[in-house]
Amino acid sequence: MKFVVMIRACAGASFAVPFRKLSAYHLPMLPDRDSLLSRLHELRSEHRDLDTVILRLSEFGPTDQLHLQRLKKRKLLLKDEISWLESRLIPDSIA
């Protein structure tokens, strides 16, 4: 199930951002490589969307700083989750 958070900026502009409550610590079991790759694709897409929204909100001048901080924190959590998934996809090698 996907949720969309509408972010309202000044001058009546608004942006739609996909939102998921799951973090790296609450991931369902993803046993096969295809599931991991699919989840990784979704997370990267959400990360890019958040990056775009944060940039656009910053361009509009005065915005709600608390809201902007929450978006940035969410983006960092996504980055951690992406890193965790990437580490699961890379096979262990003997150094």
Chimera marker file (.cmm) of the C-alpha trace (Angstrom):
<marker_set name="trace">
<marker id="1" x="0.000" y="0.000" z="0.000" r="1" g="1" b="0" radius="0.5"/>
<marker id="2" x="1.420" y="3.395" z="-0.957" r="1" g="1" b="0" radius="0.5"/>
<marker id="3" x="0.658" y="6.640" z="0.780" r="1" g="1" b="0" radius="0.5"/>
<marker id="4" x="1.218" y="10.044" z="-0.744" r="1" g="1" b="0" radius="0.5"/>
<marker id="5" x="2.033" y="13.041" z="1.395" r="1" g="1" b="0" radius="0.5"/>
<marker id="6" x="1.064" y="16.370" z="-0.077" r="1" g="1" b="0" radius="0.5"/>
<marker id="7" x="3.510" y="19.096" z="0.789" r="1" g="1" b="0" radius="0.5"/>
<marker id="8" x="2.174" y="22.594" z="0.495" r="1" g="1" b="0" radius="0.5"/>
<marker id="9" x="4.676" y="25.349" z="-0.187" r="1" g="1" b="0" radius="0.5"/>
<marker id="10" x="4.105" y="29.065" z="-0.264" r="1" g="1" b="0" radius="0.5"/>
<marker id="11" x="2.201" y="30.620" z="-3.174" r="1" g="1" b="0" radius="0.5"/>
<marker id="12" x="-0.209" y="27.684" z="-3.194" r="1" g="1" b="0" radius="0.5"/>
<marker id="13" x="2.194" y="25.245" z="-4.846" r="1" g="1" b="0" radius="0.5"/>
<marker id="14" x="2.088" y="21.677" z="-3.615" r="1" g="1" b="0" radius="0.5"/>
<marker id="15" x="4.145" y="18.557" z="-4.230" r="1" g="1" b="0" radius="0.5"/>
<marker id="16" x="3.213" y="14.903" z="-3.893" r="1" g="1" b="0" radius="0.5"/>
<marker id="17" x="5.757" y="12.705" z="-2.120" r="1" g="1" b="0" radius="0.5"/>
<marker id="18" x="5.452" y="8.950" z="-1.674" r="1" g="1" b="0" radius="0.5"/>
<marker id="19" x="5.658" y="8.030" z="1.985" r="1" g="1" b="0" radius="0.5"/>
<marker id="20" x="6.317" y="4.728" z="3.685" r="1" g="1" b="0" radius="0.5"/>
<marker id="21" x="6.549" y="4.173" z="7.418" r="1" g="1" b="0" radius="0.5"/>
<marker id="22" x="8.853" y="1.171" z="7.107" r="1" g="1" b="0" radius="0.5"/>
<marker id="23" x="12.515" y="1.569" z="7.937" r="1" g="1" b="0" radius="0.5"/>
<marker id="24" x="15.471" y="-0.772" z="7.489" r="1" g="1" b="0" radius="0.5"/>
<marker id="25" x="14.692" y="-2.332" z="10.849" r="1" g="1" b="0" radius="0.5"/>
<marker id="26" x="11.067" y="-3.094" z="9.977" r="1" g="1" b="0" radius="0.5"/>
<marker id="27" x="11.586" y="-4.665" z="6.573" r="1" g="1" b="0" radius="0.5"/>
<marker id="28" x="9.645" y="-7.791" z="5.808" r="1" g="1" b="0" radius="0.5"/>
<marker id="29" x="11.746" y="-10.811" z="4.952" r="1" g="1" b="0" radius="0.5"/>
<marker id="30" x="12.930" y="-10.529" z="1.363" r="1" g="1" b="0" radius="0.5"/>
<marker id="31" x="14.368" y="-13.931" z="0.547" r="1" g="1" b="0" radius="0.5"/>
<marker id="32" x="15.119" y="-13.746" z="-3.160" r="1" g="1" b="0" radius="0.5"/>
<marker id="33" x="17.295" y="-11.436" z="-5.211" r="1" g="1" b="0" radius="0.5"/>
<marker id="34" x="14.388" y="-10.170" z="-7.337" r="1" g="1" b="0" radius="0.5"/>
<marker id="35" x="12.499" y="-8.981" z="-4.260" r="1" g="1" b="0" radius="0.5"/>
<marker id="36" x="15.591" y="-7.219" z="-2.951" r="1" g="1" b="0" radius="0.5"/>
<marker id="37" x="16.194" y="-5.517" z="-6.294" r="1" g="1" b="0" radius="0.5"/>
<marker id="38" x="12.561" y="-4.455" z="-6.523" r="1" g="1" b="0" radius="0.5"/>
<marker id="39" x="12.618" y="-2.966" z="-3.013" r="1" g="1" b="0" radius="0.5"/>
<marker id="40" x="15.932" y="-1.261" z="-3.774" r="1" g="1" b="0" radius="0.5"/>
<marker id="41" x="14.424" y="0.322" z="-6.884" r="1" g="1" b="0" radius="0.5"/>
<marker id="42" x="11.443" y="1.621" z="-4.882" r="1" g="1" b="0" radius="0.5"/>
<marker id="43" x="13.686" y="3.107" z="-2.191" r="1" g="1" b="0" radius="0.5"/>
<marker id="44" x="15.960" y="4.817" z="-4.702" r="1" g="1" b="0" radius="0.5"/>
<marker id="45" x="12.929" y="6.298" z="-6.417" r="1" g="1" b="0" radius="0.5"/>
<marker id="46" x="11.541" y="7.627" z="-3.134" r="1" g="1" b="0" radius="0.5"/>
<marker id="47" x="14.983" y="8.998" z="-2.226" r="1" g="1" b="0" radius="0.5"/>
<marker id="48" x="15.134" y="10.898" z="-5.554" r="1" g="1" b="0" radius="0.5"/>
<marker id="49" x="11.595" y="12.219" z="-5.028" r="1" g="1" b="0" radius="0.5"/>
<marker id="50" x="12.469" y="13.497" z="-1.569" r="1" g="1" b="0" radius="0.5"/>
<marker id="51" x="15.611" y="15.129" z="-2.931" r="1" g="1" b="0" radius="0.5"/>
<marker id="52" x="13.522" y="16.976" z="-5.527" r="1" g="1" b="0" radius="0.5"/>
<marker id="53" x="10.917" y="18.071" z="-2.979" r="1" g="1" b="0" radius="0.5"/>
<marker id="54" x="13.561" y="19.308" z="-0.512" r="1" g="1" b="0" radius="0.5"/>
<marker id="55" x="15.267" y="21.285" z="-3.265" r="1" g="1" b="0" radius="0.5"/>
<marker id="56" x="12.006" y="22.864" z="-4.461" r="1" g="1" b="0" radius="0.5"/>
<marker id="57" x="10.881" y="23.741" z="-0.949" r="1" g="1" b="0" radius="0.5"/>
<marker id="58" x="14.254" y="25.387" z="-0.297" r="1" g="1" b="0" radius="0.5"/>
<marker id="59" x="13.897" y="27.489" z="-3.456" r="1" g="1" b="0" radius="0.5"/>
<marker id="60" x="10.564" y="28.964" z="-2.349" r="1" g="1" b="0" radius="0.5"/>
<marker id="61" x="12.194" y="30.925" z="0.455" r="1" g="1" b="0" radius="0.5"/>
<marker id="62" x="10.678" y="30.838" z="3.919" r="1" g="1" b="0" radius="0.5"/>
<marker id="63" x="9.280" y="27.390" z="4.674" r="1" g="1" b="0" radius="0.5"/>
<marker id="64" x="8.503" y="25.350" z="7.729" r="1" g="1" b="0" radius="0.5"/>
<marker id="65" x="11.999" y="24.404" z="8.944" r="1" g="1" b="0" radius="0.5"/>
<marker id="66" x="10.718" y="21.576" z="11.140" r="1" g="1" b="0" radius="0.5"/>
<marker id="67" x="8.961" y="20.002" z="8.183" r="1" g="1" b="0" radius="0.5"/>
<marker id="68" x="12.097" y="20.394" z="6.059" r="1" g="1" b="0" radius="0.5"/>
<marker id="69" x="14.195" y="18.720" z="8.778" r="1" g="1" b="0" radius="0.5"/>
<marker id="70" x="11.763" y="15.794" z="8.918" r="1" g="1" b="0" radius="0.5"/>
<marker id="71" x="12.004" y="15.333" z="5.158" r="1" g="1" b="0" radius="0.5"/>
<marker id="72" x="15.789" y="15.370" z="5.367" r="1" g="1" b="0" radius="0.5"/>
<marker id="73" x="15.734" y="12.846" z="8.196" r="1" g="1" b="0" radius="0.5"/>
<marker id="74" x="13.461" y="10.592" z="6.153" r="1" g="1" b="0" radius="0.5"/>
<marker id="75" x="15.888" y="10.903" z="3.246" r="1" g="1" b="0" radius="0.5"/>
<marker id="76" x="18.784" y="9.819" z="5.497" r="1" g="1" b="0" radius="0.5"/>
<marker id="77" x="16.781" y="6.822" z="6.729" r="1" g="1" b="0" radius="0.5"/>
<marker id="78" x="16.136" y="5.837" z="3.136" r="1" g="1" b="0" radius="0.5"/>
<marker id="79" x="19.838" y="6.123" z="2.384" r="1" g="1" b="0" radius="0.5"/>
<marker id="80" x="20.607" y="3.781" z="5.291" r="1" g="1" b="0" radius="0.5"/>
<marker id="81" x="17.989" y="1.312" z="4.105" r="1" g="1" b="0" radius="0.5"/>
<marker id="82" x="19.402" y="1.465" z="0.552" r="1" g="1" b="0" radius="0.5"/>
<marker id="83" x="22.908" y="0.785" z="1.870" r="1" g="1" b="0" radius="0.5"/>
<marker id="84" x="21.638" y="-2.154" z="3.904" r="1" g="1" b="0" radius="0.5"/>
<marker id="85" x="19.896" y="-3.669" z="0.894" r="1" g="1" b="0" radius="0.5"/>
<marker id="86" x="22.938" y="-3.142" z="-1.322" r="1" g="1" b="0" radius="0.5"/>
<marker id="87" x="25.097" y="-4.931" z="1.221" r="1" g="1" b="0" radius="0.5"/>
<marker id="88" x="22.665" y="-7.880" z="1.140" r="1" g="1" b="0" radius="0.5"/>
<marker id="89" x="22.933" y="-8.046" z="-2.655" r="1" g="1" b="0" radius="0.5"/>
<marker id="90" x="26.735" y="-8.044" z="-2.798" r="1" g="1" b="0" radius="0.5"/>
<marker id="91" x="28.073" y="-11.592" z="-2.340" r="1" g="1" b="0" radius="0.5"/>
<marker id="92" x="30.592" y="-12.177" z="0.417" r="1" g="1" b="0" radius="0.5"/>
<marker id="93" x="34.136" y="-12.508" z="-0.876" r="1" g="1" b="0" radius="0.5"/>
<marker id="94" x="37.280" y="-13.662" z="0.831" r="1" g="1" b="0" radius="0.5"/>
<marker id="95" x="39.832" y="-10.861" z="0.941" r="1" g="1" b="0" radius="0.5"/>
<link id1="1" id2="2" r="1" g="1" b="0" radius="0.2"/>
<link id1="2" id2="3" r="1" g="1" b="0" radius="0.2"/>
<link id1="3" id2="4" r="1" g="1" b="0" radius="0.2"/>
<link id1="4" id2="5" r="1" g="1" b="0" radius="0.2"/>
<link id1="5" id2="6" r="1" g="1" b="0" radius="0.2"/>
<link id1="6" id2="7" r="1" g="1" b="0" radius="0.2"/>
<link id1="7" id2="8" r="1" g="1" b="0" radius="0.2"/>
<link id1="8" id2="9" r="1" g="1" b="0" radius="0.2"/>
<link id1="9" id2="10" r="1" g="1" b="0" radius="0.2"/>
<link id1="10" id2="11" r="1" g="1" b="0" radius="0.2"/>
<link id1="11" id2="12" r="1" g="1" b="0" radius="0.2"/>
<link id1="12" id2="13" r="1" g="1" b="0" radius="0.2"/>
<link id1="13" id2="14" r="1" g="1" b="0" radius="0.2"/>
<link id1="14" id2="15" r="1" g="1" b="0" radius="0.2"/>
<link id1="15" id2="16" r="1" g="1" b="0" radius="0.2"/>
<link id1="16" id2="17" r="1" g="1" b="0" radius="0.2"/>
<link id1="17" id2="18" r="1" g="1" b="0" radius="0.2"/>
<link id1="18" id2="19" r="1" g="1" b="0" radius="0.2"/>
<link id1="19" id2="20" r="1" g="1" b="0" radius="0.2"/>
<link id1="20" id2="21" r="1" g="1" b="0" radius="0.2"/>
<link id1="21" id2="22" r="1" g="1" b="0" radius="0.2"/>
<link id1="22" id2="23" r="1" g="1" b="0" radius="0.2"/>
<link id1="23" id2="24" r="1" g="1" b="0" radius="0.2"/>
<link id1="24" id2="25" r="1" g="1" b="0" radius="0.2"/>
<link id1="25" id2="26" r="1" g="1" b="0" radius="0.2"/>
<link id1="26" id2="27" r="1" g="1" b="0" radius="0.2"/>
<link id1="27" id2="28" r="1" g="1" b="0" radius="0.2"/>
<link id1="28" id2="29" r="1" g="1" b="0" radius="0.2"/>
<link id1="29" id2="30" r="1" g="1" b="0" radius="0.2"/>
<link id1="30" id2="31" r="1" g="1" b="0" radius="0.2"/>
<link id1="31" id2="32" r="1" g="1" b="0" radius="0.2"/>
<link id1="32" id2="33" r="1" g="1" b="0" radius="0.2"/>
<link id1="33" id2="34" r="1" g="1" b="0" radius="0.2"/>
<link id1="34" id2="35" r="1" g="1" b="0" radius="0.2"/>
<link id1="35" id2="36" r="1" g="1" b="0" radius="0.2"/>
<link id1="36" id2="37" r="1" g="1" b="0" radius="0.2"/>
<link id1="37" id2="38" r="1" g="1" b="0" radius="0.2"/>
<link id1="38" id2="39" r="1" g="1" b="0" radius="0.2"/>
<link id1="39" id2="40" r="1" g="1" b="0" radius="0.2"/>
<link id1="40" id2="41" r="1" g="1" b="0" radius="0.2"/>
<link id1="41" id2="42" r="1" g="1" b="0" radius="0.2"/>
<link id1="42" id2="43" r="1" g="1" b="0" radius="0.2"/>
<link id1="43" id2="44" r="1" g="1" b="0" radius="0.2"/>
<link id1="44" id2="45" r="1" g="1" b="0" radius="0.2"/>
<link id1="45" id2="46" r="1" g="1" b="0" radius="0.2"/>
<link id1="46" id2="47" r="1" g="1" b="0" radius="0.2"/>
<link id1="47" id2="48" r="1" g="1" b="0" radius="0.2"/>
<link id1="48" id2="49" r="1" g="1" b="0" radius="0.2"/>
<link id1="49" id2="50" r="1" g="1" b="0" radius="0.2"/>
<link id1="50" id2="51" r="1" g="1" b="0" radius="0.2"/>
<link id1="51" id2="52" r="1" g="1" b="0" radius="0.2"/>
<link id1="52" id2="53" r="1" g="1" b="0" radius="0.2"/>
<link id1="53" id2="54" r="1" g="1" b="0" radius="0.2"/>
<link id1="54" id2="55" r="1" g="1" b="0" radius="0.2"/>
<link id1="55" id2="56" r="1" g="1" b="0" radius="0.2"/>
<link id1="56" id2="57" r="1" g="1" b="0" radius="0.2"/>
<link id1="57" id2="58" r="1" g="1" b="0" radius="0.2"/>
<link id1="58" id2="59" r="1" g="1" b="0" radius="0.2"/>
<link id1="59" id2="60" r="1" g="1" b="0" radius="0.2"/>
<link id1="60" id2="61" r="1" g="1" b="0" radius="0.2"/>
<link id1="61" id2="62" r="1" g="1" b="0" radius="0.2"/>
<link id1="62" id2="63" r="1" g="1" b="0" radius="0.2"/>
<link id1="63" id2="64" r="1" g="1" b="0" radius="0.2"/>
<link id1="64" id2="65" r="1" g="1" b="0" radius="0.2"/>
<link id1="65" id2="66" r="1" g="1" b="0" radius="0.2"/>
<link id1="66" id2="67" r="1" g="1" b="0" radius="0.2"/>
<link id1="67" id2="68" r="1" g="1" b="0" radius="0.2"/>
<link id1="68" id2="69" r="1" g="1" b="0" radius="0.2"/>
<link id1="69" id2="70" r="1" g="1" b="0" radius="0.2"/>
<link id1="70" id2="71" r="1" g="1" b="0" radius="0.2"/>
<link id1="71" id2="72" r="1" g="1" b="0" radius="0.2"/>
<link id1="72" id2="73" r="1" g="1" b="0" radius="0.2"/>
<link id1="73" id2="74" r="1" g="1" b="0" radius="0.2"/>
<link id1="74" id2="75" r="1" g="1" b="0" radius="0.2"/>
<link id1="75" id2="76" r="1" g="1" b="0" radius="0.2"/>
<link id1="76" id2="77" r="1" g="1" b="0" radius="0.2"/>
<link id1="77" id2="78" r="1" g="1" b="0" radius="0.2"/>
<link id1="78" id2="79" r="1" g="1" b="0" radius="0.2"/>
<link id1="79" id2="80" r="1" g="1" b="0" radius="0.2"/>
<link id1="80" id2="81" r="1" g="1" b="0" radius="0.2"/>
<link id1="81" id2="82" r="1" g="1" b="0" radius="0.2"/>
<link id1="82" id2="83" r="1" g="1" b="0" radius="0.2"/>
<link id1="83" id2="84" r="1" g="1" b="0" radius="0.2"/>
<link id1="84" id2="85" r="1" g="1" b="0" radius="0.2"/>
<link id1="85" id2="86" r="1" g="1" b="0" radius="0.2"/>
<link id1="86" id2="87" r="1" g="1" b="0" radius="0.2"/>
<link id1="87" id2="88" r="1" g="1" b="0" radius="0.2"/>
<link id1="88" id2="89" r="1" g="1" b="0" radius="0.2"/>
<link id1="89" id2="90" r="1" g="1" b="0" radius="0.2"/>
<link id1="90" id2="91" r="1" g="1" b="0" radius="0.2"/>
<link id1="91" id2="92" r="1" g="1" b="0" radius="0.2"/>
<link id1="92" id2="93" r="1" g="1" b="0" radius="0.2"/>
<link id1="93" id2="94" r="1" g="1" b="0" radius="0.2"/>
<link id1="94" id2="95" r="1" g="1" b="0" radius="0.2"/>
</marker_set>
